């Protein structure tokens, strides 16, 4: 009798729990990691995090990937770093421990040709990365979770809604994957027609320099607030690239739809676009040496401003509308404010030449700057007025810097194209 009563009681409890809780599976849907999950930080390419950035740093370690790098390293929220390198032999994709002197956890060799694209960490430590002809996902270990064929080389992947992975290849194929299963959701979009699906390496040599043979040479930007994807596209035979806006329509068919094409940017866009916090504005460098702002509803221009140099990397944008212009040879550290129909220059440092996008944590900015006497310095500056807060030499740095990644644990990691990686900790 007691046993029968116990079974009935447990059954009633389970029914009550089931009825009261409903579907609780949403918590397992992958989201971007809380650190610096991919190149340029978030999916909007803002290069901004609301972490309180450290104003004093200590160089904890430096080590080499034993190859070349062309993209920022990715940081998850658990002290892990992922780098996608090009090497003649040995590993190319590697995961290190930033809080343990850069100790390597695991590494794997990918098919060569994709080192200009950054890996992506989700909040569970899973890694997503492309190689020519495929997109792959790795768990916490080096064993592959899933691998799916694509046409071209994936640019830096992005997580859109929880559980949905956006992949845009350099040949203009656009896909949304279920991040868990690796299955395609909706219908892929081909921005360029007539491609040979058996030749995913075509045009790869043009991607690093954003030349015509590489239709999509930079990571796309996605805004969940605006449900918009913006990317640059150099169509075959065109004189210059254009910007393309794809509308994201959750739960609808098609899931993504091409909404507009804009040739407003002078001589075409250069480097990745960046979206505002509300998704209403896209900022992009023009090949005419100007910074442009466009309306994401139709691709029409809002304003443009001359920078007196040709930026090679994207700007960084904070939620309050403060923009720090991109870097490159001959650059000037410059901050602007988006005033709606115009841009207001807030300050300019003529004596500082940033070589990278300025990664920003709260009020502080971090960039690698040219140091005539010693090569390259990691610069920490106040974005309110541009004043230098601190500066740290990068010992034996050669090549060009590929960017600065800011961790949720307030660690700072930068690297060079020659494969040297530097790990800084708050002092």
SEKOL-286125 format. One record per residue (C-alpha): x, y, z; residue in one letter. Coordinates in nm, 2 decimals, always signed. Each point is the difference from the previous one (the first is absolute). Example, Ala and Ser with C-alpha at 12.3 -4.5 7.8 and 13.67 -1.06 7.14 Angstrom:
<atoms>
((+1.23 -0.45 +0.78) A)
((+0.14 +0.34 -0.07) S)
</atoms>
This chain:
<atoms>
((+0.00 +0.00 +0.00) X)
((+0.28 +0.24 +0.09) X)
((+0.19 -0.08 -0.32) X)
((-0.32 +0.07 -0.21) X)
((-0.05 +0.33 +0.18) X)
((+0.36 +0.10 -0.06) X)
((-0.03 -0.07 -0.38) X)
((-0.31 +0.21 -0.02) X)
((+0.15 +0.29 +0.19) X)
((+0.31 +0.00 -0.22) X)
((-0.21 -0.02 -0.31) X)
((-0.21 +0.30 +0.11) X)
((+0.31 +0.20 +0.08) X)
((+0.15 -0.06 -0.34) X)
((-0.33 +0.10 -0.17) X)
((-0.01 +0.32 +0.20) X)
((+0.36 +0.08 -0.08) X)
((-0.06 -0.07 -0.37) X)
((-0.31 +0.22 -0.01) X)
((+0.16 +0.29 +0.19) X)
((+0.33 +0.02 -0.18) X)
((-0.09 -0.03 -0.37) X)
((+0.29 -0.01 -0.25) X)
((+0.33 +0.08 +0.17) X)
((+0.22 -0.10 -0.29) X)
((+0.09 +0.36 -0.09) X)
((+0.28 +0.02 +0.25) X)
((+0.21 -0.25 -0.20) X)
((-0.02 +0.20 -0.32) X)
((+0.35 +0.13 -0.09) X)
((+0.06 +0.37 +0.04) X)
((+0.33 +0.19 -0.06) X)
((+0.25 -0.03 +0.28) X)
((+0.01 +0.28 +0.25) X)
((+0.37 +0.08 -0.07) X)
((+0.12 +0.11 -0.35) X)
((-0.17 -0.28 -0.19) X)
((+0.14 +0.08 -0.34) X)
((+0.17 +0.27 -0.21) X)
((-0.13 +0.35 +0.08) X)
((-0.17 -0.13 +0.31) X)
((-0.38 -0.04 -0.04) X)
((-0.20 -0.08 -0.31) X)
((-0.05 +0.37 -0.08) X)
((+0.38 +0.04 -0.03) X)
((-0.01 +0.28 +0.25) X)
((+0.33 -0.08 +0.17) X)
((-0.16 +0.11 +0.32) X)
((-0.07 -0.18 +0.34) X)
((-0.15 +0.15 +0.31) X)
((+0.26 -0.17 +0.22) X)
((+0.19 +0.25 +0.22) X)
((+0.33 +0.01 -0.19) X)
((+0.33 +0.00 +0.20) X)
((+0.21 +0.31 -0.02) X)
((+0.32 -0.17 +0.11) X)
((+0.13 -0.33 -0.15) X)
((+0.28 -0.25 +0.05) X)
((+0.13 -0.22 -0.29) X)
((-0.05 -0.35 +0.14) X)
((+0.12 -0.21 -0.30) X)
((+0.07 +0.00 -0.37) X)
((+0.03 -0.29 -0.24) X)
((-0.02 -0.08 -0.36) X)
((-0.26 -0.19 -0.21) X)
((+0.29 -0.12 -0.21) X)
((-0.16 +0.14 -0.31) X)
((-0.18 +0.31 -0.13) X)
((-0.32 +0.18 +0.13) X)
((-0.23 +0.23 -0.18) X)
((-0.29 +0.03 +0.24) X)
((-0.05 +0.08 +0.37) X)
((+0.00 -0.28 +0.25) X)
((-0.33 -0.10 +0.16) X)
((-0.05 -0.02 +0.38) X)
((-0.27 -0.18 +0.19) X)
((-0.12 +0.06 +0.35) X)
((+0.20 -0.28 +0.16) X)
((+0.35 +0.12 -0.07) X)
((+0.05 -0.17 -0.34) X)
((+0.15 +0.15 -0.32) X)
((-0.06 -0.12 -0.35) X)
((+0.23 +0.09 -0.29) X)
((-0.04 -0.09 -0.37) X)
((+0.35 +0.00 -0.16) X)
((+0.17 -0.09 -0.32) X)
((+0.29 -0.24 +0.05) X)
((+0.20 -0.21 -0.24) X)
((-0.01 -0.30 +0.23) X)
((-0.16 -0.10 +0.33) X)
((-0.31 +0.17 +0.15) X)
((-0.18 +0.30 -0.13) X)
((-0.31 +0.02 +0.23) X)
((+0.11 +0.01 +0.36) X)
((-0.16 +0.07 +0.34) X)
((+0.21 +0.13 +0.29) X)
((-0.06 +0.10 +0.36) X)
((+0.04 +0.38 +0.05) X)
((+0.02 -0.03 +0.38) X)
((+0.27 -0.27 -0.01) X)
((+0.29 +0.16 -0.19) X)
((-0.16 -0.08 -0.33) X)
((+0.01 -0.38 +0.05) X)
((-0.14 -0.19 -0.29) X)
((-0.31 -0.21 +0.06) X)
((-0.03 -0.15 -0.34) X)
((+0.07 +0.07 -0.37) X)
((-0.10 -0.13 -0.34) X)
((+0.10 +0.05 -0.36) X)
((-0.26 +0.14 -0.24) X)
((+0.01 +0.01 -0.37) X)
((+0.21 +0.31 -0.08) X)
((-0.13 +0.33 -0.14) X)
((-0.23 +0.13 +0.28) X)
((+0.24 +0.17 +0.24) X)
((-0.15 +0.35 -0.08) X)
((-0.33 -0.12 +0.17) X)
((-0.04 -0.01 +0.38) X)
((-0.14 -0.29 +0.20) X)
((-0.32 +0.05 +0.21) X)
((-0.06 -0.11 +0.36) X)
((-0.35 -0.07 +0.13) X)
((-0.09 +0.02 +0.37) X)
((+0.06 -0.38 +0.05) X)
((+0.35 +0.01 -0.13) X)
((-0.08 -0.14 -0.34) X)
((+0.20 +0.14 -0.29) X)
((-0.12 +0.07 -0.35) X)
((+0.26 +0.06 -0.28) X)
((+0.02 -0.02 -0.38) X)
((+0.23 -0.16 -0.24) X)
((-0.03 +0.02 -0.38) X)
((-0.31 -0.20 -0.09) X)
((-0.13 -0.07 +0.35) X)
((-0.11 +0.14 +0.34) X)
((+0.10 -0.20 +0.31) X)
((-0.10 -0.01 +0.36) X)
((+0.23 -0.12 +0.28) X)
((-0.10 -0.08 +0.37) X)
((+0.23 +0.07 +0.29) X)
((+0.23 -0.26 -0.14) X)
((+0.15 -0.03 -0.35) X)
((-0.25 -0.26 -0.12) X)
((-0.24 +0.14 -0.27) X)
((-0.36 +0.05 +0.11) X)
((-0.12 +0.04 -0.36) X)
((+0.13 +0.10 -0.34) X)
((-0.21 +0.13 -0.29) X)
((+0.09 +0.08 -0.36) X)
((-0.04 +0.36 -0.13) X)
((+0.10 +0.18 -0.32) X)
((+0.31 +0.21 +0.07) X)
((+0.19 +0.09 +0.31) X)
((-0.22 +0.11 +0.30) X)
((+0.08 +0.35 +0.13) X)
((-0.02 +0.04 +0.38) X)
((-0.33 -0.18 +0.10) X)
((-0.25 +0.18 +0.23) X)
((-0.28 -0.12 +0.23) X)
((-0.32 +0.17 -0.09) X)
((-0.29 -0.12 +0.22) X)
((+0.09 -0.25 +0.27) X)
((+0.08 -0.33 -0.17) X)
((+0.03 +0.15 -0.35) X)
((+0.34 +0.04 -0.17) X)
((+0.05 +0.24 -0.29) X)
((+0.26 -0.10 -0.26) X)
((+0.09 +0.22 -0.30) X)
((+0.27 -0.14 -0.23) X)
((+0.24 +0.20 -0.20) X)
((-0.18 -0.11 -0.32) X)
((-0.32 +0.15 +0.12) X)
((-0.20 -0.30 +0.13) X)
((-0.21 +0.09 +0.31) X)
((-0.12 -0.27 +0.23) X)
((-0.16 -0.03 +0.35) X)
((+0.09 -0.32 +0.19) X)
((-0.15 -0.16 +0.31) X)
((+0.31 +0.05 +0.22) X)
((-0.06 -0.33 +0.19) X)
((-0.07 -0.23 -0.29) X)
((+0.17 +0.17 -0.29) X)
((-0.32 -0.02 -0.21) X)
((-0.09 +0.28 -0.24) X)
((-0.30 +0.21 +0.10) X)
((-0.20 +0.17 -0.27) X)
((+0.13 +0.03 -0.36) X)
((+0.36 +0.11 -0.07) X)
((+0.05 +0.32 -0.20) X)
((+0.25 +0.02 -0.29) X)
((+0.11 +0.37 -0.03) X)
((+0.22 -0.10 -0.30) X)
((-0.14 -0.22 -0.28) X)
((+0.17 -0.25 -0.22) X)
((+0.25 -0.13 +0.26) X)
((+0.16 -0.34 -0.02) X)
((-0.08 -0.17 +0.33) X)
((+0.31 -0.22 -0.05) X)
((+0.24 +0.29 +0.01) X)
((-0.02 +0.16 +0.34) X)
((+0.35 +0.13 -0.02) X)
((-0.07 +0.23 -0.30) X)
((+0.10 +0.36 +0.08) X)
((+0.14 -0.06 +0.35) X)
((+0.33 +0.17 -0.09) X)
((-0.20 +0.33 -0.04) X)
((-0.17 -0.02 +0.34) X)
((+0.28 +0.15 +0.22) X)
((+0.02 +0.31 -0.22) X)
((-0.37 +0.03 -0.08) X)
((+0.05 -0.03 -0.37) X)
((-0.26 -0.08 -0.27) X)
((+0.06 -0.38 -0.01) X)
((-0.14 -0.03 +0.36) X)
((-0.37 +0.10 -0.01) X)
((-0.03 +0.01 +0.38) X)
((+0.33 +0.08 +0.16) X)
((-0.11 +0.11 +0.34) X)
((-0.21 -0.12 +0.29) X)
((-0.37 +0.09 -0.02) X)
((-0.17 +0.20 +0.28) X)
((-0.33 -0.11 +0.16) X)
((-0.23 +0.19 +0.24) X)
((-0.27 -0.19 +0.19) X)
((-0.15 +0.34 +0.09) X)
((-0.05 +0.09 -0.36) X)
((-0.03 -0.36 -0.14) X)
((+0.25 +0.10 -0.28) X)
((+0.31 -0.15 -0.15) X)
((+0.23 +0.24 -0.19) X)
((+0.30 -0.12 -0.21) X)
((+0.22 +0.13 -0.27) X)
((-0.02 -0.17 -0.34) X)
((+0.22 +0.04 -0.31) X)
((-0.21 -0.14 -0.28) X)
((+0.17 -0.16 -0.31) X)
((+0.09 +0.27 -0.25) X)
((-0.09 +0.29 +0.22) X)
((+0.23 +0.30 +0.03) X)
((-0.03 +0.02 +0.38) X)
((-0.17 -0.19 +0.29) X)
((-0.34 +0.09 +0.14) X)
((-0.18 -0.05 +0.33) X)
((-0.28 -0.25 +0.03) X)
((-0.27 -0.01 +0.26) X)
((-0.17 -0.34 +0.09) X)
((-0.31 +0.01 +0.21) X)
((-0.02 -0.27 +0.28) X)
((-0.36 -0.12 +0.05) X)
((-0.02 -0.24 +0.29) X)
((-0.25 -0.27 -0.04) X)
((-0.09 +0.10 -0.36) X)
((+0.08 -0.14 -0.34) X)
((+0.24 +0.10 -0.14) X)
((+0.20 +0.05 +0.32) X)
((+0.24 +0.25 -0.17) X)
((-0.09 +0.21 -0.30) X)
((+0.21 +0.25 -0.20) X)
((-0.16 +0.34 +0.07) X)
((+0.23 +0.26 -0.15) X)
((+0.32 +0.07 -0.19) X)
((+0.19 +0.33 +0.05) X)
((+0.27 +0.15 -0.21) X)
((+0.00 +0.32 +0.21) X)
((+0.34 -0.05 +0.16) X)
((+0.27 +0.18 -0.20) X)
((+0.21 -0.24 -0.21) X)
((-0.16 -0.29 +0.20) X)
((+0.03 -0.12 +0.36) X)
((+0.33 -0.13 +0.14) X)
((+0.01 -0.23 +0.31) X)
((-0.29 -0.13 +0.20) X)
((-0.31 +0.21 +0.06) X)
((-0.10 +0.09 +0.36) X)
((-0.36 +0.03 +0.13) X)
((-0.13 +0.24 +0.26) X)
((-0.15 -0.13 +0.32) X)
((-0.35 +0.05 -0.13) X)
((+0.08 -0.15 -0.34) X)
((-0.13 +0.31 -0.18) X)
((+0.34 +0.12 -0.13) X)
((+0.29 -0.18 -0.16) X)
((+0.35 +0.16 +0.00) X)
((+0.26 -0.09 -0.26) X)
((+0.33 +0.13 -0.13) X)
((-0.01 +0.12 -0.36) X)
((+0.29 -0.06 -0.24) X)
((-0.02 +0.38 -0.04) X)
((+0.15 +0.06 +0.35) X)
((-0.33 +0.09 +0.15) X)
((-0.20 -0.15 +0.28) X)
((-0.36 -0.07 -0.11) X)
((-0.33 -0.04 +0.19) X)
((-0.29 -0.17 -0.18) X)
((-0.37 -0.06 +0.09) X)
((-0.05 -0.38 +0.04) X)
((-0.36 +0.03 -0.11) X)
((+0.09 +0.07 -0.36) X)
((+0.38 +0.05 -0.03) X)
((-0.03 +0.38 -0.05) X)
((+0.29 +0.22 +0.13) X)
((-0.05 +0.20 +0.31) X)
((+0.34 +0.17 +0.00) X)
((+0.37 -0.04 -0.08) X)
((+0.30 +0.17 +0.14) X)
((+0.36 +0.02 -0.14) X)
((+0.27 -0.16 +0.23) X)
((+0.31 +0.14 -0.18) X)
((+0.13 -0.36 -0.03) X)
((-0.11 -0.33 -0.13) X)
((-0.12 -0.23 +0.28) X)
((+0.07 -0.37 -0.05) X)
((-0.19 -0.13 +0.30) X)
((-0.36 +0.06 +0.11) X)
((-0.10 +0.27 +0.25) X)
((-0.12 -0.09 +0.35) X)
((-0.34 +0.12 +0.12) X)
((-0.13 +0.02 +0.35) X)
((-0.38 +0.00 +0.09) X)
((+0.01 +0.38 +0.07) X)
((+0.10 +0.07 -0.36) X)
((+0.37 +0.08 +0.06) X)
((+0.20 -0.13 -0.30) X)
((+0.38 -0.05 +0.00) X)
((+0.12 -0.01 -0.36) X)
((+0.18 -0.30 -0.14) X)
((+0.38 -0.04 -0.02) X)
((+0.27 -0.06 -0.25) X)
((+0.31 +0.15 -0.15) X)
((+0.00 +0.38 +0.04) X)
((-0.31 -0.01 +0.23) X)
((-0.08 +0.25 +0.27) X)
((-0.18 -0.09 +0.32) X)
((-0.33 +0.17 -0.06) X)
((-0.34 -0.01 +0.19) X)
((-0.33 +0.12 -0.15) X)
((-0.36 +0.03 +0.13) X)
((-0.29 -0.10 -0.22) X)
((-0.24 +0.30 +0.01) X)
((-0.26 -0.15 -0.22) X)
((+0.04 +0.19 -0.33) X)
((+0.37 +0.07 +0.05) X)
((+0.31 -0.11 +0.19) X)
((+0.18 +0.22 +0.25) X)
((+0.37 -0.05 +0.05) X)
((+0.05 -0.01 +0.38) X)
((+0.38 -0.02 +0.00) X)
((+0.30 -0.11 -0.21) X)
((+0.35 -0.11 +0.11) X)
((+0.24 +0.10 -0.27) X)
((+0.29 -0.16 +0.19) X)
((-0.15 -0.35 +0.02) X)
((-0.02 -0.24 -0.30) X)
((-0.24 -0.29 +0.08) X)
((+0.07 -0.30 -0.21) X)
((-0.31 -0.20 +0.11) X)
((-0.36 +0.06 +0.08) X)
((-0.03 +0.15 +0.35) X)
((-0.16 -0.27 +0.22) X)
((-0.19 +0.16 +0.29) X)
((-0.10 -0.10 +0.35) X)
((-0.22 +0.26 +0.16) X)
((+0.17 +0.34 -0.02) X)
((+0.34 -0.14 -0.09) X)
((+0.14 -0.09 -0.35) X)
((+0.27 -0.24 -0.09) X)
((+0.19 +0.01 -0.33) X)
((+0.34 -0.10 -0.13) X)
((+0.18 +0.32 -0.11) X)
((+0.32 +0.06 -0.20) X)
((+0.30 +0.06 +0.23) X)
((+0.28 +0.14 -0.22) X)
((+0.28 -0.09 +0.25) X)
((-0.12 -0.35 +0.09) X)
((-0.25 -0.12 -0.26) X)
((-0.34 -0.05 +0.16) X)
((-0.17 +0.11 +0.33) X)
((-0.32 -0.11 +0.16) X)
((-0.17 +0.33 +0.07) X)
((-0.26 +0.06 +0.27) X)
((-0.19 +0.33 -0.05) X)
((-0.30 +0.18 +0.14) X)
((-0.28 +0.02 -0.26) X)
((-0.14 +0.32 +0.16) X)
((+0.30 +0.22 -0.11) X)
((+0.25 -0.24 -0.16) X)
((+0.27 +0.05 +0.27) X)
((+0.25 -0.29 +0.04) X)
((-0.07 -0.19 +0.32) X)
((+0.28 -0.26 -0.05) X)
((+0.23 -0.15 -0.27) X)
((+0.17 -0.33 -0.01) X)
((+0.27 -0.12 -0.25) X)
((-0.06 -0.33 -0.18) X)
((+0.34 -0.17 +0.02) X)
((+0.14 -0.12 -0.33) X)
((-0.32 +0.07 -0.18) X)
((+0.03 -0.04 -0.38) X)
((-0.25 +0.01 -0.28) X)
((-0.32 +0.20 +0.04) X)
((-0.24 -0.01 +0.30) X)
((-0.33 -0.19 -0.05) X)
((-0.20 +0.15 +0.28) X)
((-0.06 +0.01 +0.37) X)
((-0.24 -0.24 +0.18) X)
((-0.15 +0.09 +0.34) X)
((-0.10 -0.28 +0.24) X)
((-0.29 +0.00 +0.25) X)
((+0.27 -0.06 +0.26) X)
((+0.16 +0.33 -0.10) X)
((+0.29 -0.17 -0.17) X)
((+0.13 +0.16 -0.32) X)
((+0.14 -0.21 -0.29) X)
((+0.16 +0.14 -0.32) X)
((+0.19 -0.17 -0.28) X)
((+0.20 +0.07 -0.32) X)
((-0.02 -0.14 -0.35) X)
((+0.33 -0.18 +0.06) X)
((-0.18 -0.21 +0.26) X)
((+0.12 +0.15 +0.33) X)
((-0.27 +0.01 +0.27) X)
((+0.02 +0.22 +0.31) X)
((-0.21 -0.06 +0.31) X)
((-0.05 +0.29 +0.25) X)
((-0.17 -0.01 +0.34) X)
((-0.13 +0.28 +0.22) X)
((+0.27 +0.14 +0.22) X)
</atoms>
